[in-house]
Amino acid sequence: MAASHATIAIDAMSGDHGLRVTIPAALQALKTWSDITLVLVGREAEILEALAEHNETPNERLRVVHADQVVEMDDLPSKALRQKRQSSMRVALNLVKDDQADACVSAGNTGALMAMSKFVLKTLPGIERPAICTAMPTMKGHVHMLDLGANVGVDGENLLQFALMGSVLVSQLDDNPAPRVGLLNIGEEEIKGPERIRHAHRLLLQTPLNYIGYVEGDDIFKGDTDVVVCDGFDGNIALKASEGVAKMISFHLKKAFGRSLLTKLAGMVALPVLRHFQQTIDPRRYNGASLLGLRKIVIKSHGGADEFAYFHAIGQARLEVQKAIPQMISEQLAQLMATLEQQDTVHESEQQAV
Amino acid sequence: MAASHATIAIDAMSGDHGLRVTIPAALQALKTWSDITLVLVGREAEILEALAEHNETPNERLRVVHADQVVEMDDLPSKALRQKRQSSMRVALNLVKDDQADACVSAGNTGALMAMSKFVLKTLPGIERPAICTAMPTMKGHVHMLDLGANVGVDGENLLQFALMGSVLVSQLDDNPAPRVGLLNIGEEEIKGPERIRHAHRLLLQTPLNYIGYVEGDDIFKGDTDVVVCDGFDGNIALKASEGVAKMISFHLKKAFGRSLLTKLAGMVALPVLRHFQQTIDPRRYNGASLLGLRKIVIKSHGGADEFAYFHAIGQARLEVQKAIPQMISEQLAQLMATLEQQDTVHESEQQAV
């Protein structure tokens, strides 16, 4: 495999829509990027049939690997891990483990994907907990946030690791040499959140990361932070609340334009503008969350992703392969730990000198 | 005081804009509701001057009480409590304590207002921690959420009390005999959030409250829940993230319509529709958070509230006086506790019988 070529294993069966979404998205990705090869993993007969509907057959850049089982959206992670060893998700991850693919994309259930990925691919040396990271639109561009639900009840050192991983991802993907890292907290002066967050704050101040301090919920979308770091519980709440508000606003906007003939006409006049607006904040363009901290690349697509959104998740996998994200995280983590240890040593000898 | 008449103490000096907002909002409130009396608390000379600008003087329904100090937005709660005993916030709360007013409205800093309110007015018997509760728009109407930042690190019983307080508030304000109560959590099947939430879940299942189970961040805005209960940290994150997204969307919407002459024209055609839409989700209409669990009524306005928003906070105070919210909470809490104890007794005797 050339450095610039990416072979991506697609868990073709998972997600709310399975093959109906993954097949056309995969074909679109192959058309768009000449530097990728896709391996569709799932029930071979069904995949071949779905390909035939698009007048396609397997070829050099589009391989099919059979897997009999499917991880369902409501399968418990522990059950999926024990009982779904022949699933498309598991087989796709095995391809990555065995270096037959550089990355895996799945729209399957998050808990099962994280559990299987940890088990099959293992975490990077020194990483205690992998985290889920995604980009979201802001007033000025986009922001990456992690963790979004893989870890509930992390400690300060976990948050430090999340900060490093997010920072490496953004520096590579956005060619940003010093991503601004913020720690999600609340604003009450004397409370300032749980001890784990204050601990992470103290740790981050000692790092060479471009740490800008605490950020609040509304700061996420202002565009003045590149990486927002938080516990998985808080991140999940913030992400889903944000999605909920966006849907609610879009619902009321459509309703306002649909009230009468007059408002419908106004809507027709405004349609190109509304479409441009919608593209700017289209969550589908941000589909494809990274499972950071693993030895290999795994991208989680929204379960309900459509063809356009799933296509973007494949694009995310391609970018992360090109940028060798896990290797970069591993190197930067080793450097960071060395720096922190050195500081501790200096600190200790200073204390002894006093 | 007749039962239907409300005397409301206005902390006229606090908030980002002080008298510039509180005075016109107060005058508008007096014009709108003939069943209220307002007591403006703050520096008398400045208040009289501000009133004169509106050609107004104190009268039977508009009294002025002097207070020399102002609690600043960045005053630490503990400092405000010790050193600002002559502040407009503190004097306004004292009026409520001494039954010279039925409620207090303040746009001052949340931590200081909560600390002073607890100290001056005390909590209701049996309530461990008061909570901050506000309404927010949804797809179908509105939802109340609590706690929004007063309490970080609550336990299951605190969450149970929040559920009861929110339920009482909504049942009274919305004439809703059985508000649907949801517990904010994340969706991962095997994690299901911290133990405090699972404990609250078990407790809530035993109550006569209309408890509908766990809700996720995006459920808040669907309109299928009337009361969302959470820890103050989670609530604050969810609320602020939601505010941030709404501002970001509004920013991009304006930008899309402002791009060119053509889009500006489209915007003019769509203006009445956009205005109707904006009114539906206007956060100013929802201004006025309740500090629930105190013996008296305290309403917290957004610090940055404008005249229209502050007017709504006064309206919220008026409604809560009319509905006697603290008394209702106190009664319902006593009933709930009796029910839970009875169940425990039955449960114990059943166990003994076995």
Interface residues (C-beta under 8 A of the other chain):
Chain A: D74 L76 P77 S78 T110 G111 P137 T138 M139 G149 V152 G153 L184 I186 G187 E188 E189 E190 I191 G193 P194 E216 G217 D218 D219 I220 F221 K222 C230 G232 F233 D234 N236 I237 A238 L239 K240 A241 S242 E243 G244 V245 A246 K247 M248 I249 F251 H252 L253 K255 A256 F257 R259 T263 A266 G267 V269 A270 P272 V273 L274 H276 F277 T280 I281
Chain B: D74 L76 P77 S78 T110 G111 P137 T138 M139 G149 V152 G153 L184 I186 G187 E188 E189 E190 I191 G193 P194 E216 G217 D218 D219 I220 F221 K222 C230 G232 F233 D234 N236 I237 A238 L239 K240 A241 S242 E243 G244 V245 A246 K247 M248 I249 F251 H252 L253 K255 A256 F257 R259 T263 L265 A266 G267 V269 A270 P272 V273 L274 H276 F277 T280 I281
